[in-house]
């Protein structure tokens, strides 16, 4: 008896048309129940206090139809890609093209980022959005050291962001120090607070660690609000000096950079300078992180992430490992905070809430914990996506939530999951049985 052809095995295991439509119908019914009160009926308090409502059944029907059609498309894509253990339908040429595209996306994205100020020089909105995206990329790469490499769930990362911002603001306004002097000081102070956070959580893991770091972030925010004599309290700090090009101000005066270069002054010069400044800081964060991963401390972080008990059994000092992870991630957060303060010229406690920590953590998780490229793509998608749907106030968070759920279903390890060890044996090595017997090792 001959074995069936792979095509027949694939066809027999693929779901039928009736099954696909049945699953799509169930998804549409669930969407109808969930969205009926969210979209179909909208309620508000009237001018006299009574409850008023209006219906949007057309929007509800459109949403249910989108869910129905999307479910069919998802099942067809699953059938096209093929389930695990069967012959894939994707042609080998398409698979090789996807591999090449994945390798080329990082250098192409970097080249495009360098050319953004040149391409969109006259579009202030695009430049400001690019600066915002790069700021969150840097924050994501800093938190990736703690969460992605060391495996320590940190919900209070915004505290180091705030420490860096207020360190630069207070040092520059009270002592007249320049940005280039305050930038390393802000990173050092943030790293110091990272070490202080690391000591109480040395014996904590999982949910307990997350709760303590969340409380630490709230403590920093409340201290900033209540220590009015130093931080200004809810009023914040204003009049923060702008950065200079190594001592040359970006002003229209005779001592400005434009006058020294003999070109016409434009306010866009400062925006372009800020863009390349945050790009340089982000690339520095990426380069340091990659270098640290190849050092013994980076391998210790990865061992701690995989299994803390095994890490202790290997003789690794987990105390030093955790403290260095918190300090390194906090230092990059302090750099980003100093840049945020000099870019805004004004900071207040409202800029450092738990929502910022949740957003940065979502960027790390959705991009893929441990993946530098994944974090950058997730920051671009989330921050740019928020701006793309800014005109759809009622559906903005709904679309965002649906996208996160779908991504966690299809890519549970993020856009680019990366859990491979930094150092491993490329070639297997045979060991003689004589060396493995009792008393020989």
C-alpha positions as CSV (number, residue, x, y, z in Angstrom):
1,X,0.0,0.0,0.0
2,X,1.5,3.3,-1.1
3,X,1.6,6.4,1.1
4,X,-0.6,9.3,0.2
5,X,1.0,12.3,-1.5
6,X,1.9,15.3,0.7
7,X,-0.6,17.4,-1.1
8,X,-3.4,15.0,-0.2
9,X,-2.3,14.9,3.5
10,X,-2.2,18.7,3.5
11,X,-5.7,18.9,1.9
12,X,-7.1,16.4,4.3
13,X,-5.8,18.3,7.4
14,X,-6.9,21.7,6.1
15,X,-10.3,22.9,7.5
16,X,-13.3,22.8,5.2
17,X,-15.3,25.7,3.9
18,X,-18.2,24.9,6.3
19,X,-15.8,25.0,9.3
20,X,-14.3,28.3,8.3
21,X,-17.7,30.0,7.9
22,X,-18.9,28.5,11.2
23,X,-15.9,29.9,13.0
24,X,-16.4,33.3,11.3
25,X,-20.1,33.3,12.3
26,X,-19.2,32.6,15.9
27,X,-16.6,35.4,15.9
28,X,-19.2,37.8,14.4
29,X,-21.8,36.9,17.1
30,X,-19.2,37.4,19.9
31,X,-18.3,40.8,18.3
32,X,-22.0,41.7,18.2
33,X,-22.4,41.0,21.9
34,X,-19.2,42.9,22.9
35,X,-19.6,45.9,20.6
36,X,-23.4,46.4,21.0
37,X,-23.0,48.6,24.1
38,X,-19.6,50.0,23.1
39,X,-20.5,51.1,19.6
40,X,-24.2,50.4,19.0
41,X,-25.5,52.5,21.8
42,X,-23.8,55.6,23.2
43,X,-24.9,57.2,26.4
44,X,-24.0,60.5,28.0
45,X,-25.2,62.8,30.8
46,X,-27.5,65.5,29.6
47,X,-27.4,69.2,30.4
48,X,-29.9,68.7,33.3
49,X,-28.3,65.5,34.6
50,X,-30.6,63.0,32.8
51,X,-29.2,60.1,30.8
52,X,-29.4,60.6,27.0
53,X,-28.4,58.0,24.4
54,X,-28.3,57.6,20.6
55,X,-27.7,54.6,18.4
56,X,-25.1,53.8,15.9
57,X,-26.3,50.6,14.4
58,X,-24.6,51.3,11.1
59,X,-21.2,51.4,12.7
60,X,-22.0,48.3,14.7
61,X,-23.0,46.4,11.6
62,X,-19.7,47.5,9.9
63,X,-17.6,46.3,12.8
64,X,-19.4,42.9,12.9
65,X,-18.9,42.6,9.1
66,X,-15.2,43.4,9.5
67,X,-14.8,40.7,12.2
68,X,-16.6,38.2,10.1
69,X,-14.5,38.9,7.0
70,X,-11.3,39.1,9.1
71,X,-12.0,35.7,10.7
72,X,-12.3,34.1,7.2
73,X,-9.1,35.8,6.1
74,X,-7.2,34.5,9.2
75,X,-8.3,30.9,8.6
76,X,-7.3,31.1,5.0
77,X,-3.9,32.4,5.9
78,X,-3.5,29.6,8.4
79,X,-4.4,27.1,5.6
80,X,-2.0,28.9,3.3
81,X,1.0,28.8,5.7
82,X,0.1,25.3,6.8
83,X,-0.1,23.9,10.3
84,X,2.8,22.6,12.3
85,X,4.0,19.2,11.2
86,X,2.7,19.3,7.6
87,X,4.1,20.4,4.3
88,X,4.1,24.2,3.9
89,X,2.3,25.7,1.0
90,X,4.5,28.8,0.9
91,X,6.9,28.4,-2.0
92,X,10.6,28.2,-1.2
93,X,11.3,31.3,-3.2
94,X,8.9,33.3,-1.0
95,X,10.5,31.9,2.1
96,X,14.0,32.9,0.9
97,X,12.7,36.4,0.0
98,X,11.3,36.8,3.5
99,X,14.6,35.8,5.0
100,X,16.5,38.4,2.9
101,X,13.9,41.1,3.7
102,X,14.3,40.4,7.4
103,X,18.1,40.8,7.1
104,X,17.8,44.0,5.1
105,X,15.1,45.7,7.2
106,X,17.5,47.0,9.9
107,X,20.0,48.8,7.6
108,X,17.2,50.1,5.4
109,X,15.4,51.5,8.4
110,X,18.6,53.1,9.7
111,X,19.3,54.7,6.3
112,X,15.8,56.0,6.1
113,X,16.0,57.4,9.6
114,X,19.2,59.3,8.7
115,X,17.4,60.8,5.7
116,X,14.2,61.8,7.4
117,X,15.4,65.4,8.2
118,X,16.5,65.8,4.5
119,X,13.3,64.4,3.0
120,X,10.9,66.1,5.4
121,X,12.8,69.3,6.2
122,X,9.8,71.6,5.7
123,X,7.4,69.4,7.6
124,X,7.7,70.2,11.2
125,X,5.0,67.7,12.2
126,X,7.0,64.7,10.7
127,X,10.2,65.8,12.4
128,X,8.5,66.2,15.8
129,X,6.9,62.8,15.4
130,X,10.3,61.3,14.5
131,X,11.9,62.8,17.6
132,X,9.1,61.3,19.7
133,X,9.4,57.9,18.1
134,X,13.2,57.8,18.7
135,X,12.7,58.9,22.3
136,X,10.5,55.8,22.9
137,X,12.9,53.6,21.0
138,X,15.7,54.7,23.3
139,X,13.4,54.1,26.4
140,X,12.4,50.7,25.0
141,X,16.1,49.7,24.5
142,X,16.9,50.8,28.0
143,X,14.0,48.8,29.5
144,X,14.9,45.8,27.2
145,X,18.1,45.4,29.3
146,X,16.1,44.9,32.4
147,X,13.1,43.0,31.0
148,X,14.3,41.4,27.8
149,X,17.8,40.4,28.8
150,X,17.7,40.0,32.6
151,X,14.1,38.9,32.8
152,X,13.2,41.3,35.6
153,X,9.7,42.7,35.2
154,X,10.0,46.5,35.8
155,X,6.7,48.5,36.0
156,X,8.3,51.6,37.4
157,X,10.8,52.5,34.6
158,X,9.3,56.0,34.3
159,X,10.9,56.8,37.6
160,X,14.4,56.8,36.0
161,X,13.0,58.8,33.1
162,X,11.8,61.4,35.7
163,X,15.1,61.4,37.6
164,X,17.0,62.1,34.4
165,X,14.7,64.9,33.4
166,X,14.6,66.6,36.7
167,X,18.4,66.2,37.2
168,X,19.1,68.0,34.0
169,X,16.4,70.7,34.6
170,X,17.6,71.5,38.2
171,X,21.3,71.4,37.4
172,X,21.0,73.6,34.3
173,X,18.6,76.2,35.8
174,X,20.3,76.5,39.2
175,X,24.0,76.1,38.4
176,X,24.0,77.1,34.7
177,X,25.6,73.9,33.5
178,X,25.4,73.0,29.8
179,X,23.5,70.1,28.3
180,X,26.7,68.2,27.6
181,X,27.8,68.4,31.2
182,X,24.4,67.6,32.7
183,X,23.7,64.6,30.3
184,X,26.3,62.2,31.9
185,X,25.3,63.5,35.4
186,X,21.6,62.7,34.7
187,X,22.6,59.2,33.6
188,X,24.8,58.7,36.7
189,X,22.1,59.9,39.1
190,X,19.5,57.7,37.4
191,X,21.8,54.7,37.6
192,X,22.3,55.4,41.3
193,X,18.5,55.3,41.9
194,X,18.5,52.1,39.8
195,X,20.9,50.5,42.3
196,X,18.8,51.8,45.2
197,X,15.8,50.1,43.7
198,X,17.8,46.9,43.1
199,X,18.7,46.3,46.7
200,X,15.1,45.9,48.1
201,X,14.1,43.5,45.2
202,X,17.1,41.2,45.3
203,X,15.0,38.3,46.7
204,X,11.8,39.1,44.7
205,X,10.7,37.5,41.5
206,X,7.7,37.6,39.2
207,X,4.6,39.4,40.4
208,X,6.2,40.6,43.7
209,X,9.0,42.3,41.7
210,X,6.5,44.0,39.5
211,X,4.5,45.4,42.4
212,X,7.6,46.7,44.1
213,X,8.9,48.5,41.0
214,X,5.4,49.9,40.4
215,X,5.4,51.3,43.9
216,X,8.9,52.8,43.4
217,X,7.7,54.6,40.3
218,X,4.8,56.1,42.2
219,X,7.0,57.1,45.1
220,X,9.3,59.1,42.8
221,X,6.2,60.8,41.3
222,X,4.8,61.7,44.7
223,X,8.1,63.0,45.9
224,X,8.3,65.2,42.9
225,X,4.8,66.6,43.5
226,X,5.3,67.2,47.2
227,X,8.9,68.5,47.3
228,X,7.9,71.9,46.0
229,X,10.9,73.8,47.3
230,X,13.2,71.7,45.0
231,X,11.1,70.4,42.1
232,X,8.4,73.1,41.9
233,X,5.7,70.6,42.8
234,X,2.7,70.4,40.4
235,X,3.9,73.6,38.7
236,X,7.0,71.9,37.3
237,X,10.2,73.5,36.1
238,X,10.2,76.0,33.3
239,X,12.9,77.9,31.4
240,X,15.1,74.9,30.9
241,X,18.0,75.8,28.6
242,X,18.1,74.4,25.1
243,X,21.1,72.3,24.0
244,X,23.9,73.9,22.1
245,X,26.2,72.6,19.3
246,X,29.2,72.0,21.6
247,X,28.9,75.5,23.1
248,X,27.6,77.3,19.9
249,X,23.9,78.3,20.4
250,X,21.3,77.6,17.7
251,X,20.0,81.2,17.8
252,X,19.6,83.9,15.2
253,X,22.2,86.1,16.8
254,X,25.7,86.8,15.5
255,X,27.1,84.2,17.8
256,X,24.7,81.5,16.6
257,X,25.6,78.5,14.5
258,X,23.9,79.8,11.4
259,X,25.9,83.0,11.5
260,X,29.2,81.2,12.0
261,X,28.4,78.9,9.1
262,X,27.3,81.8,6.9
263,X,23.8,80.5,6.2
264,X,20.4,81.9,6.8
265,X,18.9,81.1,10.2
266,X,15.8,78.9,10.3
267,X,13.9,77.6,13.4
268,X,14.0,74.1,11.7
269,X,17.8,74.0,12.4
270,X,17.2,73.3,16.1
271,X,14.6,70.6,15.3
272,X,17.0,68.8,13.0
273,X,19.7,69.1,15.6
274,X,17.4,67.6,18.2
275,X,16.5,64.8,15.8
276,X,20.1,63.8,15.2
277,X,20.9,64.2,18.9
278,X,18.3,61.7,20.0
279,X,19.2,59.4,17.1
280,X,22.8,59.4,18.3
281,X,21.7,58.7,21.9
282,X,19.5,55.8,20.7
283,X,22.3,54.3,18.6
284,X,24.7,54.7,21.5
285,X,22.2,52.7,23.7
286,X,21.9,50.1,21.0
287,X,25.7,49.7,20.6
288,X,26.3,49.5,24.3
289,X,23.6,46.9,24.8
290,X,24.9,44.7,22.0
291,X,28.4,45.0,23.3
292,X,27.3,44.1,26.9
293,X,25.4,41.1,25.6
294,X,28.7,39.6,24.4
295,X,30.5,40.2,27.7
296,X,30.3,37.9,30.8
297,X,27.7,40.2,32.4
298,X,25.5,39.9,29.4
299,X,25.6,36.1,29.5
300,X,24.9,36.3,33.2
301,X,21.8,38.4,32.4
302,X,20.6,35.8,30.0
303,X,21.2,33.0,32.5
304,X,19.3,34.9,35.1
305,X,16.4,35.4,32.7
306,X,16.2,31.7,31.8
307,X,16.5,30.2,35.4
308,X,17.6,32.0,38.5
309,X,18.1,28.8,40.4
310,X,20.3,27.4,37.7
311,X,22.1,30.7,37.6
312,X,23.0,30.4,41.3
313,X,24.1,26.8,40.8
314,X,26.5,28.0,38.2
315,X,28.2,30.2,40.7
316,X,26.9,33.5,39.2
317,X,26.5,36.3,41.7
318,X,22.8,37.1,41.2
319,X,23.1,40.2,43.4
320,X,25.6,41.9,41.2
321,X,23.8,40.7,38.1
322,X,20.5,42.2,39.1
323,X,22.0,45.5,40.3
324,X,24.0,46.0,37.0
325,X,20.8,45.3,35.0
326,X,18.8,47.9,36.9
327,X,21.7,50.4,36.9
328,X,22.3,50.0,33.1
329,X,18.7,50.3,32.2
330,X,18.2,53.2,34.5
331,X,21.2,55.1,33.0
332,X,19.7,55.0,29.5
333,X,16.3,56.1,31.0
334,X,18.1,59.0,32.6
335,X,19.7,60.0,29.3
336,X,16.3,59.9,27.6
337,X,14.8,62.0,30.4
338,X,17.5,64.7,30.1
339,X,16.8,64.9,26.3
340,X,13.1,65.1,27.0
341,X,13.7,68.1,29.4
342,X,15.9,70.0,27.0
343,X,13.5,69.4,24.1
344,X,10.4,70.5,25.9
345,X,11.9,73.3,27.9
346,X,9.3,72.6,30.6
347,X,8.6,69.5,32.7
348,X,6.0,68.6,35.3
349,X,4.9,65.5,37.2
350,X,2.1,64.9,34.7
351,X,4.7,63.7,32.2
352,X,5.9,60.8,34.3
353,X,2.8,58.8,35.2
354,X,2.4,55.0,35.2
355,X,0.9,55.2,31.7
356,X,4.4,56.0,30.4
357,X,5.9,52.9,32.1
358,X,3.0,50.8,30.7
359,X,3.6,52.1,27.2
360,X,7.4,51.5,27.2
361,X,6.8,48.0,28.6
362,X,4.2,47.3,25.9
363,X,6.8,48.4,23.3
364,X,9.3,45.9,24.7
365,X,6.8,43.0,24.9
366,X,5.2,43.5,21.5
367,X,8.5,44.0,19.8
368,X,10.0,40.9,21.3
369,X,11.9,40.7,24.6
370,X,15.6,40.8,23.9
371,X,15.2,42.0,20.3
372,X,16.6,45.4,19.5
373,X,15.1,45.6,16.0
374,X,11.7,44.4,17.3
375,X,11.6,47.1,20.0
376,X,12.3,49.8,17.3
377,X,9.6,48.4,15.0
378,X,7.1,48.2,17.9
379,X,7.9,51.8,18.9
380,X,7.4,53.0,15.4
381,X,4.1,51.1,15.1
382,X,2.7,52.1,18.4
383,X,3.7,55.8,18.5
384,X,3.1,56.3,14.8
385,X,-0.2,54.3,15.0
386,X,-1.5,56.5,17.8
387,X,-0.8,59.5,15.5
388,X,-2.4,57.8,12.5
389,X,-5.7,57.2,14.4
390,X,-5.7,60.6,16.2
391,X,-8.7,61.7,14.2
392,X,-10.7,58.6,15.3
393,X,-11.1,59.4,18.9
394,X,-13.9,56.8,19.5
395,X,-12.1,53.9,17.8
396,X,-8.5,54.7,18.6
397,X,-8.0,52.6,21.7
398,X,-10.4,49.9,20.3
399,X,-8.2,49.4,17.2
400,X,-5.1,49.5,19.4
401,X,-6.5,46.8,21.7
402,X,-7.6,44.6,18.9
403,X,-4.1,44.9,17.3
404,X,-2.4,43.9,20.5
405,X,-4.7,40.9,21.0
406,X,-4.1,39.7,17.4
407,X,-0.3,40.2,17.8
408,X,-0.2,38.2,21.0
409,X,-2.2,35.4,19.3
410,X,-0.1,35.2,16.2
411,X,3.3,36.2,17.7
412,X,3.3,35.4,21.4
413,X,7.0,36.3,21.7
414,X,6.6,39.6,19.9
415,X,7.2,40.8,16.4
416,X,10.8,39.5,16.4
417,X,11.1,37.0,19.2
418,X,14.8,36.6,20.3
419,X,15.7,34.2,23.0
420,X,18.7,32.6,21.4
421,X,21.8,32.6,23.7
422,X,24.6,35.0,22.8
423,X,27.3,32.3,23.1
424,X,26.8,28.7,22.0
425,X,28.6,25.8,20.3
426,X,28.3,25.9,16.5
427,X,29.6,22.4,16.1
428,X,28.6,19.4,18.2
429,X,31.5,17.6,19.8
430,X,31.5,13.9,20.5
431,X,32.6,12.8,23.9
432,X,34.0,9.4,24.5
433,X,32.2,7.1,26.9
434,X,35.4,6.6,28.8
435,X,35.4,10.2,29.9
436,X,31.8,10.1,31.0
437,X,32.0,7.1,33.3
438,X,31.8,7.5,37.1
439,X,34.8,9.0,38.6
440,X,36.0,10.8,35.5
441,X,33.8,14.0,35.6
